[in-house]
Amino acid sequence: MPRLLSIIPIVSLFFALPLKLHSINLCGPTAFAIAWLSNFKLLLLAFGKGPLSHPSLSLPHFIAIACFPIRIERDPPPKPHANLENSLTSQNRDNPYPLDQDCHHSQNPPPKGHGRENPYPIITQNGNTSIWNYAIKVVFLALSSQVYKYSDHIHPKVMLVSYCFHTYFMLKIILASAAAAARALFGLELEPPFDKPYLSTSVQNFWGRRWNLVASQTLRSTVYEPALCVSSQVIGRKWASLPAVMCTFVVSALMHEIIFYYIGRLQPTWEVTRFFLLHGACVVAEIWIKKVVSDRWRLPRLISTPMTLGFVMVTGYWLFFPQLLRCKSYVRAWEEYAVVGAYVKDIVAGVVKSIVSVYSLNGMGKIFPGVQ
């Protein structure tokens, strides 16, 4: 309790900080990283849990983990025996939170260190996060800004695809920038924040294992696992994951509503909440069906992946993107880019002009020494 009371002023400050920022390119990432993730990590710390609770963390590492949206690598579990590998894979392939219903990683306690946050944030680097990979995404975002100028003359389905790719690439660039800052300041190597969400085989697989894994890991520790422990005592272990998953989506919906308020400063319409409640209900239904059929039947990837992506895109166009369009987030973002670009252009032009002038004067000085 003393630790919780001492953290509350910092949590309040972090919630108020985005209100002081009027740039959408600063307010959005700050709301996500500080008002949401950092506050949740601090609340976990108050209960002696989470990545900040390990006593061996140095102060720079503590600050980096608290303030940056980074994922801490967990110690890899021992490789299962050959005759158990297939059964374990089939059980956990789409499970977003691979815990059994009594809040343990297995019936037997795992070896010391397994399944816990690594106190040293030295994380494997993903080869997909090359500079060319992100350069292509930046080029796509630049081209999409030109598309939005003619959105009234473009088919809505084409704009739907553009919005989805824009959101995905923008989040990847923001999280990659945070990773680059953490790497430059503290020498950290970070896990990728996404795992090919375009290959998702189900809604559960999309939210639990592929999309925005930084937020997923935070919600797992702060909401899902405590709700799982409580619900397992009320309704039993078999069905305890269903209310726990729904609680996780409710909290995620509320945090997204807060972030959208920071961005637009508009009264919420609760469309984003309906979006996450709909997806939470679908994940609950999916888990229930898998328990009933005991995972004996599964759609082929050729069918399940297009169905999953189509469902996410259509519901996003229906409930999620209208909130972003209502606060003119895309327009405001590109206006800020244009202002910064013009400012940088003026600086570069001034520097080039100065260099040319110096070289010109030096050249004239060789011919006419008095010029110098």
N, C-alpha and C positions, 0 to 999 in steps of 0.2 A: 504493500500500500504506500509506504513512503516513496518508493521509486516511481510509482504511478503518479502520485501527486506532484512530484518534481518534474515529470515529463509533460504534464498537462499544459503548462505555459508555452512550451516549445511547440506542442501539437497545435495549440491555438494560433501561434505566430505563423506556422506553416500553412494553416488554413487561410489566414488573412493575407499572406504574401501575394498570391496571384491577383488579388483585388487591386493591388498597387501597380500592376503592369497592364498597359493598354495596347501593347503590341501583341497581335495574335500569335506571332511566331515565337514570342517569349512566354506569353501567358499560358498557351496550351501545353507545351512541354513542362513548364514549371508546375502547373496544376497536376499533371500526371505523375511527375517524378517526386515532387515535394509534398503537395497536399494529399496525395493518395499513397504512393508507395512508401515514402519516408515516414509518414505518420503511422502507417500500419507496422512498419519495422520497429518503430519506437514503442508502440503499444505491445508488440511481442516482447521487446526487451524488458518492459515493466513486469512481465510474468516469467522472465528468465528463459525465453524461447527465441527462436529466430536467428538469423545470421549475425546479429549484433551482440548476442549474449555470450559469445565465447571469450573467456578472460585473457586469452593469449593474443587477441587482436591489438595491433599497434594503433596509435591515434590516427595516423594517415589512412590506414586501412579501414578503421572504424568510420571515419568521415566519408571515405569513398563509397563504402557499402551503404551508408545511411542516406547519402544524397544523390547517388547515381542509380539509374535503373539498370542494375547489373544482376546477373544470375550467378550464384555461387555453386561451383561444381560439388556434387555429392560424391563420396567415395563409391566407386563402382562395386556392385555386389559380386560375389563369386559366381563364376560361370556355372550354370546348372548342368547336372549330369545329362548325358546324351539322351537317355530314355525319358527324362523329364522335360527337356527343352521344348518340345512341341506342345506339351500340355500347358506349360507356363506361358508360352507365347500366345496361345489361343485364349488364355484367361485374361491376359493383360494387354492384348493388342490395342483395344479401344478404350481401356479403362483410364480416365484422365487422372485419377488419384489411386495408384495401385496399392491400396491398403485393404486389409480384410476388415470385416465389420466390427471387430472389437478394438479398433484403433491401434493395431500392431501391424508391423510389416510382415509377420508370419507367425505361425503358432509357436515356433521356437525363437527365442531372442536372436537377433542377428549378431554377428561378430562385432566386437568393439570397433566403432568407427564407421561401420556400414550403415547407410541410410541416414546419416547425419550431415549437417552442413559442414563443409570443409572450412576450418578456421582460417586457412590461408587461401586467399582468393587468387590462386594461380590456376587459371582455367584454360582448357584446351582451345586452340584457335581453329575456327572453321575455315576451310579453304575457299568456301563460297563467298566469303566477305572480302574479296579482292577489290582493289581500287577500280578496276575496270567494271566490275559488277555494279558498283555504286555509281560510277560515271554514267552507265547506261540508264540507270534509274533517274539521275538528275536530268539527263537529256529528255527522257520521257516526260518528266514533270514540266520541263520548259515547253515542250510541244503541247502538252495538255492545256497550258495557259492560253494558247492560241485557239484551242478547240472551244473553250468556254465562251469566247467572244461570239461564237456563232451557235450557241446552244439552242437558240430558238428555232434554228433551221436544221437541226440534227435530230434524228429519230431518238425517242426516249430510251430505247434499249441500248443504243450505242452510247448514250450518255451514262447509262447505268454501268456498263462495263468500264467506262472511263473513270467514274467515281470510285469504283471498287479498286482499280489498279492505283489510282491516285492515293487513296487512303493507305493501301498496303505499302507502296513505295515511300510515302511520306513518313510513316511510322518506322520503317526500316532505316531511313536516313537519319531520323531523329535519334533513334536508339544507337545507331552506329556512331553518330557524333558524340553521344555520351560515352560510349565505349572508348572512342579515340581519346577523349579528354582524360578518362580514368587511366588509360594506358600511358599517356604522355606524362601525367602528373605523378602517378604512383607505380608505373611499370606493371600493370595488371593485364592479364590475358582473359578474355571474357567469352562465355558461351554465346552462340547466336540467339537472338530473341525470337526467331521464327524457325519452324522446321517444315518448309515447303507446304504451306497451307493449301496450295492448289492441288495437292495429292490426297486431301482428306477423304476418307472412306465413309464417314458418318458425321453427324453433328457433334456427337460426343468426342470423336477423334479430332475434329476441327478445334473445339474449344479447349480440350484437355491436353493435347499433345502437339499441336501445330501452331496455333495462333497466339501471339503475344504471350510467350512463355514467362516473361518477367512478371506480368500481372497474374498469370495463372498460378505461379509458384507462391506469390504473396497471398492470394486468396485461399490457397490450399492450407497454408499454415494458420491464417488468422480466422477463417470462417469454416472451411470444410471439415477440418479435423476436429475442432471443438464441437461443431454441430453433429458430427458422426458419433462422437463419444456420448453425447446427450441422447440422441435419438436411438442409439443401440440399447440404452437402458430402458427406454420407453416402449419401443415397438419391436425390439429384438434385432439381432445382428443381420438377419437375412435382408430386411428391407430398410435398414438404417441409412443406407446411402441415398435413398430417394429424397427424404426431406433435407439431408445435408447438401445435396446438389442444388436443390431449389433455394435454400438459404444463400448459397454462394452466388447464384444468379441474381437474387434480390439485392444483395450488397453491391455486386458489380453494377447493377442498374442504377442504384442510388449514387454511386461514385461517378458514373458517366454523366448523370444529370447535373451533379455539382460541377464537373469539368466543363460541360456545355454552358452552364451559367457563367462560369469564369470567362469563357470565350466570347459569348454574345451579350451578357448582362441583360438577358431577356427572361421573362417569366416562363417557366417550363411548361411545355404542353404534354409531358409524360409519354410522348411517343417512344422515346428511347427506353423508358421503363417497360413499356409494352413489348418492345423488341426483345429485350433480355428475358422477360417473363415467358414469352412465347418460345424462345430457344431453350430456356430452362425446362419448360414443360415437355418439349420434344426430347431433350436428353433424358429426363426422368422416364418418359414413355419408352425410349430406346433401351434403357437399363432394365426396365420391367420386362419388356419383351425378351431380352436376352436371358434373363433369369428364368422365365417361363419355358422357353424352348431349350434352355441349357446350352446355348451357343452351338446348337447342332446345325443351324441353317444360316447362311450368310450370302448376301448378294455379291456377285462378282464385281471386282473393282471397276470394270468397264461401265457398269451401270451405277454403282454406288457413288463414285466420285462426281460425275456430272450431276446427279441428283442432289448431292450435298452442296456443291458450289452453286447450283441453280437456286436452291432453297435459301442459302445465305445471301445471295445477291438480290433476289426478289424481295425478301423480307427487309433487307437493308434499304432497298430503294423505296419501300413502302413506309417504313417506320424510322430508320436510322438517319439516312441522308437528308430528309426534309429539315431536320433540326440544324444541320450544318449549313444548308442553303438558306434557311430563314435568318441566320445571323451573318450571312454573306462571308463565311469564313474563307472560301476560295478566292473571292474577289479581294478581300482585305489582305490576304496573304500575298497575292501577286502585286498589289499596290505597294506593299512594303518592300518586296523584292526589287521593284522598279526604282524606288527611292534610293535604296542601298546601292543598286547597280549604277545609278546616275552619279551618286556620291563617289563611289570607287572609280568610275570612269574619269571624273574630274581630277581626282588625286593622281591617277596614272598619267593623265594628260599633262598635268603640271610637272610631275617628275620627269617625264620624257622631254618636255619643253626645256626644263632646267638643264638636263644633261646635254641636249643639243646646243643650247646656248653656251655652255662651258666649253664644249669641244670646238664650237665655232670661234669663240674668243681665243682659245689656245692656238687654233690654226692661223687666225689673223695675226697673233702675236709673233709667230715665226717669220711672217712676211714684214709686218710693221711692229717692231718691238715696243714702240710707244703705246700701242693699244693696251698691252697688259698694264 
